[in-house]
Amino acid sequence: MTLPVAEFAARARTLRLLVLDVDGVLTDGRIVLDGGEADVKAFHTQDGLGITLARAAGLQVAFLTGRSSRAVARRAAELHVDHVFQGRPDKGRALDELCAAAGVEPSHVAAMGDDWIDLPMLLRAGLSACPADAVPEVRERCDFVAERKGGRGAVRQFVDALLEARGQRGMLLARYLAGEGPAASAQPADGAEQ
């Protein structure tokens, strides 16, 4: 399912929190074990900038993952992610806790996931999204299906669509063109609710 443009824009303007699954969304879903206790994850730089842009647009950002990994904690710290919930396969309950911690209602949350474990989170969120290679049961229930795969820029594509709908994409691009980069909590050009 994909939302009509007007409805997508209306929901996007009310968002206050972006929640992202990790494996299969921020990564390509593969888990590489190093032979010790660590795992290796590859993150896409465009997704990283998308997260930076979301934060500059006034959204809180959260990682919500069923696994625990030092690599996830490190990436979250690098990107100044506001909330990190690891080791939480109970994503519906975890989203409720995350909303309480962030001070937002689920209707003001955009969430992106790729597999059955993410469905409780996606179905509670005000706006749901998935990468192109999400399982069919997720793709058919999401409001936005990216053309790009998980770990290959799907998050950036979703963030770009949100920023466009909120009237903020052009303003943020102009800052980069001027050599300024993003500024925290950029106000939307159309006065959208934060």
LOFIMAR-287102 format. One record per atom (N, C-alpha, C): residue in three letters; z, x, y negated. Coordinates in steps of 0.2 Angstrom, whole numbers, plus 2048, in hexadecimal, padded with zeros to 3 digits. Layout:
# residues N
ALAZXY/...
This chain:
# residues 194
MET800804806/MET800800800/MET8008047FA/THR7FC8037F5/THR7FD8067EE/THR7FD8007E9/LEU8018027E4/LEU8027FD7DF/LEU7FC7FD7DA/PRO7FB7F77D7/PRO7F67F67D1/PRO7F97FB7CC/VAL7F47FD7C8/VAL7F68027C3/VAL7FB8007BE/ALA7FA7FA7BC/ALA7FF7F77B7/ALA8067F77BA/GLU8077F57C0/GLU80D7F47C3/GLU8107FB7C4/PHE80C8007C6/PHE80E8077C7/PHE8118097C0/ALA80D8087BB/ALA80F80B7B4/ALA8168077B2/ALA8178017B3/ALA81D7FD7B1/ALA8238007B5/ARG8228027BB/ARG8288047BF/ARG82980C7BD/ALA82480F7BC/ALA8248177BA/ALA8288177B4/ARG8278137AF/ARG82B8137A9/ARG8328127A9/THR83580F7AF/THR83C80E7AF/THR83F8137B3/LEU83C8187B6/LEU83F81D7BA/LEU8448227B7/ARG8498247BA/ARG84E8287B8/ARG84F82E7BD/LEU84D82D7C3/LEU84E8327C8/LEU8488337CD/LEU8468397CF/LEU84183A7D4/LEU84483D7DA/VAL84483A7E0/VAL84783D7E6/VAL84183F7EA/LEU8428457ED/LEU83D8487F1/LEU84084A7F8/ASP83C8487FD/ASP83E84B804/ASP83B852803/VAL83D857808/VAL83B85E808/VAL83685F80D/ASP83785F814/ASP833860819/ASP82D85B81A/GLY82785D818/GLY821858819/GLY820855812/VAL82485780D/VAL822854806/VAL82285B801/LEU82785E801/LEU8278657FD/LEU82486A801/THR82486A808/THR82186F80C/THR81C86B810/ASP81886F814/ASP81386C819/ASP81686981F/GLY81D869820/GLY820866825/GLY82286B82B/ARG81F87182B/ARG820876830/ARG82787982F/ILE82B87A834/ILE83187E834/ILE830884837/VAL83188A833/VAL830891836/VAL837894837/LEU83989583D/LEU83F89883E/LEU83E8A083E/ASP8438A483B/ASP8428AB83B/ASP8458AF841/GLY8488AB846/GLY84B8AE84B/GLY8538AF84A/GLY8558AE844/GLY85C8AE843/GLY85E8A7841/GLU8628A683C/GLU86589F83A/GLU86189C835/ALA85C8A0832/ALA85989E82C/ALA85289B82E/ASP85089682A/ASP84989482B/ASP845895824/VAL83E896825/VAL83A898820/VAL83689281E/LYS836890817/LYS83288B814/LYS82D88D80F/ALA82788A80F/ALA82288C80A/ALA822886805/PHE8238877FF/PHE8228827F9/PHE81C8847F5/HIS81987E7F3/HIS81387F7EF/HIS8158807E7/THR8128847E4/THR8148857DD/THR81287F7D8/GLN80D87C7DA/GLN80B8767D6/GLN8108707D6/ASP8138707DC/ASP81986B7DD/ASP81F86D7D9/GLY8208747D9/GLY8258767D5/GLY8258757CE/LEU81F8767CB/LEU81D8747C4/LEU81E86C7C3/GLY81C8697C8/GLY81D8617C7/GLY82485F7C7/ILE8288637CA/ILE82F8617CA/ILE8328637C3/THR8308697C0/THR83186B7B9/THR82F8667B4/LEU8298637B5/LEU82685E7B0/LEU82A8587B1/ALA82C8567B7/ALA8308507B8/ALA8378507B4/ARG83A8567B5/ARG8408577B1/ARG83F8577A9/ALA83A85A7A7/ALA83885A7A0/ALA83785379D/ALA83484F7A2/ALA8338487A0/ALA8398447A0/GLY83F8477A1/GLY8458437A1/GLY8478407A8/LEU8448427AD/LEU8468407B4/LEU84B8447B7/GLN8508427BA/GLN8548467BE/GLN8508477C5/VAL85184D7C8/VAL84D84E7CE/VAL8528507D4/ALA85184D7DA/ALA85584E7E0/ALA8518507E6/PHE8548547EA/PHE8518567F1/PHE8568527F5/LEU85384E7FA/LEU85784B7FF/LEU85484C806/THR85785080A/THR854852810/THR859852816/GLY85685081C/GLY85A84F822/GLY85C856825/ARG85985B823/ARG85B862825/ARG85F866820/SER86286B822/SER86587081D/SER86287781D/SER86187A818/SER85D880817/SER85F884811/ARG86088A812/ARG86288E80C/ARG85B88F807/ALA85688E80B/ALA84F88F807/ALA84F889802/VAL851883804/VAL85187D800/VAL85687E7FA/ALA85C8807FC/ALA8618817F6/ALA85E8867F1/ARG85B88B7F3/ARG8588907EF/ARG85288D7EB/ARG84E88A7EE/ARG8488877EA/ARG84B8827E5/ALA85087E7E7/ALA8538797E2/ALA85687C7DC/ALA8598827DD/ALA85C8867D8/ALA8578887D3/GLU85288B7D6/GLU84C88E7D2/GLU8498897CD/LEU8498827D0/LEU84687D7CC/LEU84B8797C8/HIS85187B7C8/HIS8568777C5/HIS8578707C7/VAL85686F7CD/VAL8568687D0/VAL85D8657CF/ASP85E85F7CD/ASP86485C7CB/ASP86985B7D1/HIS8668587D6/HIS86A8567DC/HIS8678597E2/VAL86B85B7E7/VAL86885E7ED/VAL86D85B7F3/PHE86A8577F7/PHE86D8547FD/PHE86A856803/GLN86D85B807/GLN86A85E80D/GLN86E85B813/GLY86B85B819/GLY86E85981F/GLY86F85281F/ARG86B84E81C/ARG86C84781B/ARG86784381E/PRO867842825/PRO86183E828/PRO862836827/ASP868834824/ASP86982D822/ASP86782C81B/LYS86082C81A/LYS85E82C813/LYS85F82680F/GLY860820812/GLY86181A80E/GLY86881B80B/ARG86D81D810/ARG87481E80D/ARG874823808/ALA87182980A/ALA87182F805/ALA86E82D7FF/LEU8698297FE/LEU8668277F8/LEU86B8237F4/ASP86F81E7F7/ASP87481A7F4/ASP87981F7F1/GLU87B8247F4/GLU8808297F2/GLU87D82D7EC/LEU87782F7ED/LEU8738337E8/LEU87282F7E1/CYS8718287E2/CYS8708247DC/CYS8778247D8/ALA87C8237DC/ALA8838237D9/ALA8858297D5/ALA88382F7D9/ALA8848357D5/ALA8808367CF/ALA87A8347CF/ALA8758347C9/ALA87682F7C4/GLY87A82A7C6/GLY87B8247C1/GLY8758207C0/VAL87181F7C6/VAL86B81B7C5/VAL86B8157CB/GLU8678107C9/GLU86680B7CE/GLU86080D7D3/PRO86080B7D9/PRO85A80D7DD/PRO85380A7DA/SER8538057D6/SER84D8027D3/SER84A8077CE/HIS84E80C7CC/HIS84C8117C7/HIS84B8187CA/VAL84A8187D1/VAL84881E7D5/VAL84181E7D7/ALA83E8247D7/ALA8388257DA/ALA8398297E0/ALA8378287E6/ALA83882C7EC/ALA83282E7EF/MET8328347F2/MET82C8367F6/MET82E8387FD/GLY82B836802/GLY82D838809/GLY82783780D/ASP82783A814/ASP82183A818/ASP82283781F/ASP828836821/ASP829834828/ASP82E82E829/TRP82F82C82F/TRP834826830/TRP83B82782D/ILE83D82D82D/ILE84482E82B/ILE84582D823/ASP83F82D820/ASP83F82C819/ASP83E824817/LEU83D82081B/LEU83B81981A/LEU841816817/PRO848816819/PRO84D813815/PRO84E81580E/MET84C81B80C/MET84C81E805/MET84681B802/LEU84081B805/LEU83A818801/LEU83B811800/LEU83D80D805/LEU83E806804/LEU8438047FF/ARG8488087FD/ARG84D8067F8/ARG84B8087F1/ALA84680D7F1/ALA8448107EA/ALA84080B7E6/GLY84080B7E0/GLY83C8077DB/GLY8358097DC/LEU83380F7DE/LEU82C8117DE/LEU82C8167E4/SER8288157E9/SER8288197EF/SER82181D7EF/ALA8218237F2/ALA81B8277F3/ALA81B82B7F9/CYS81582D7FB/CYS815832801/CYS80F836800/PRO80F83C804/PRO809840804/PRO80383D808/ALA7FD840807/ALA7F883D80B/ALA7F983D813/ASP7FC842815/ASP7FD84381C/ASP80484081F/ALA80783C81B/ALA80D83881E/ALA80B834824/VAL80F832828/VAL80E82E82E/VAL80C82782B/PRO80782482F/PRO80581D82D/PRO80A81882B/GLU80F81882E/GLU81581382D/GLU818814826/VAL81781A823/VAL81A81C81D/VAL81481A818/ARG80E81C819/ARG80981B814/ARG808814813/GLU808810818/GLU807809817/GLU80D805813/ARG812808812/ARG81880580F/ARG819808808/CYS81580E806/CYS8178117FF/CYS81280E7FA/ASP81580E7F4/ASP81280C7EE/ASP80C8117EC/PHE80D8177ED/PHE80881C7EB/PHE8078217F1/VAL8018227F3/VAL7FF8277F8/VAL7FB82C7F5/ALA7FE8327F5/ALA7FA8387F2/ALA7F483A7F6/GLU7EF83D7F3/GLU7E983F7F6/GLU7EB8467F9/ARG7F08497F7/ARG7F18507F9/ARG7F78507FE/LYS7F7855803/LYS7FC855808/LYS803858806/GLY80885780A/GLY80E859809/GLY80E861809/GLY811864804/GLY81186B803/GLY80B86E800/ARG8078697FE/ARG80086B7FC/ARG7FF8687F5/GLY8048667F1/GLY8038637EB/GLY80485C7EA/ALA8068597EF/ALA8078517EF/ALA80C84F7EA/VAL8128537EA/VAL8178527E5/VAL8148527DE/ARG8108577DC/ARG80D8587D6/ARG8098527D4/GLN8058507D9/GLN80084B7D8/GLN8048447D6/PHE80A8437D9/PHE80E83D7D8/PHE81183E7D1/VAL8148447D0/VAL8178457C9/VAL8128447C3/ASP80C8477C4/ASP8068467BF/ASP80583E7BE/ALA80583A7C4/ALA8048337C3/ALA8098307BF/LEU80F8327C1/LEU81582F7BD/LEU8158317B6/LEU8148377B4/LEU8138397AD/LEU80E8357A9/GLU8088347AD/GLU8038317A9/GLU80582A7A8/ALA8088267AD/ALA80A8207AC/ALA80F81F7A7/ARG8138247A6/ARG8198247A1/ARG81782679A/GLY81082879A/GLY80E82A793/GLY810831791/GLN812835796/GLN81583C794/GLN811842796/ARG80C84179A/ARG80884679D/ARG80484A798/GLY801847793/GLY7FD84A78E/GLY80284E789/MET80884C788/MET80C84F784/MET80F856787/LEU81085578D/LEU81285B791/LEU80D860792/LEU80785E793/LEU801862793/LEU80086678C/ALA801862787/ALA800865780/ALA80586B77F/ARG80B86A782/ARG810870781/ARG80E876785/TYR80B87578B/TYR80887B78E/TYR80287E78B/LEU7FE87A788/LEU7F887C784/LEU7FA88077E/ALA80087E77B/ALA803882775/ALA807888777/GLY80888977E/GLY80C88F780/GLY81388E780/GLU815887780/GLU81C88677F/GLU81F884786/GLY81C88278B/GLY81F87F791/GLY822879790/PRO825876795/PRO829870794/PRO82F870791/ALA83186B78D/ALA83886B78A/ALA83C86578E/ALA84286678F/ALA846861793/ALA84685A78F/SER846855793/SER84684E791/SER84184C78C/ALA83B84E78D/ALA83584C789/ALA835844789/GLN835842783/GLN83583A782/GLN82E838783/PRO82D832787/PRO826830788/PRO82382D781/ALA81C82E781/ALA81882C77B/ALA81982577A/ASP81A82177F/ASP81A81A77E/ASP82181777E/GLY82681B77D/GLY82D81877D/GLY82F816783/ALA82C818789/ALA82F81678F/ALA836817790/GLU839812794/GLU840813795/GLU84281979A/GLN84781C798/GLN84982279D/GLN84E8207A1/
